[in-house]
Amino acid sequence: MQSKKNAYEVVIVGGGAAGLTAALILGRSRRSVLVVDAGEPRNAPAAHMHGFPSRDGMPPAEFLAEVRREITEYGVELIRDRVTAAEPDGSGEFEVTLADGGRVHARRLVIATGLVDELPDIPGLAERWGDDVIHCPFCHGYEVRDRAIAVLYRKETAIHQALLFSSLSSDVTLFLNGADEDDLPDEHWQTLAAAGVSVVSGKVDGIEVTDDRVSGVRIEGGRVFPRAVVVVPTVMVPRDSLLSALGARTKDTPAGPFVEVDPTGLTTVPGVWAVGNATGPAEQVVNAASAGYRAGATLHAQLLHTDLEREVARRRAGVFSPEGERAVARARRAAVGA
C-alpha cells in the first residue's frame, strides 16, 4: 500500500480482476492511477478459481496478490479504503471522498465494485458456501463431477442450471423448494426427463452436514435426500451505489437491473466507466479482466486525445505566438543536429 496524492488521472474503485487489469493497462501507459480497494472480492469464499488460462485452479487471493505486485511496478498506487462518494466538480472531472476522510481528485472514474451474492435463508447453506454449496457450473462444476448434485429451484435460473449440471453428473435432482409443480411448463418437464434430472417437491427445510461435508437436503416433514453438492440460486446484487448517485442509467437483465455500459465499459455518465460484475452477473474472472483491459485502453486513448485537442485549441487561440513556435522548432532542429 502506498500513500495517496491529491489528484490522479484515473481513480479506480474496486481491486478485483477488472479494476486491477484496468490499472495495469493505464499504468503501462504512464497514467497516474489510484486503486481504492475495500478488500471484498466476490470470489473470496472459493478456494480456487477456474477458467483463466495459465491460472486455472489458482487461489483467488494469490491471483490478486500477484496482480497487485504487477501494477505497483508501473507506478499505480493502491490503498485499502472505501469510496463513500464521487461527485462531478463541474468541469467534467470528479471529487472522490474516502471513508478515512480523505479526498482526491480524478479526471476519470472506473467503478469495479462487483456484486454481492445473497443466499436463500436455508439453515446450513451459508456455512458451506464456496465449498460444496456452489452456483456456477463453469467455475466449479468440474470439481463436483459425478457426485450427487442438488439444484435448488428459482424461476429465473434453476432449469438452466439443472441441465448444465446434468452434463457433469448423471445424478442431478431439482428441488422445487415450495414452488408448485404446475409452475413448470410441459416442455421443462420433458427436457428435465430427457437430461435424466429428477424432481423433488416440497419446501427445503435445511442442509444436512456430516463430517464437515454436505450429506443431504432436508425438506419439510423431515425427509432427507442424500446429496453431496448443493447448487444454489443466489440473488446477485450489484454494488452500484456510486453509479446510482452519479445518475448512471441501468438496464434490465434476467438477474435484475445492472448499469448500462457500451462495449468499452463507458456508462451513460461522461467520464465514468464500469467493469466486471458491477455491469452484469456473468462476468467471471477472465471476462472481468478483459473488460478492465478494454476500459483501460479506451481511457488512455480518450485522455490523450482530450489533452491534444486542448493543446491545439490553445495554440489556435494564440497562447503560443508564431515567434515562439519558430523558436521551439529551431531548438529541436539544433538538438537533432547535435
Protein Blocks (a to p, Z undefined) as FASTA:
>chain_A
ZZddfbdfbdcedjbfklmmmmmmmmmnopacddddehiafklmpmbdehiehigoiafk
lmmmmmmmmmmmnopacdddddfbdcdehlopacdddfkopacddfbdcddebpaddddd
dehklmmgoilgcfbfklmmmmmgoiacdddddfklmmmmmmmmmmmpccdcddekhpaf
klpcfklmmmmmmnopacdedjdfbdcdeehiafbdcdehiiacddfbdcddddddddfk
lmmmnopacdddfkbpcddddfkopafbehiacehjllocklcfklmmmmmmmmmmmmmm
mmmmmmmmmmmmmmmnomacfklmmmmmmmmmmmmmZZ
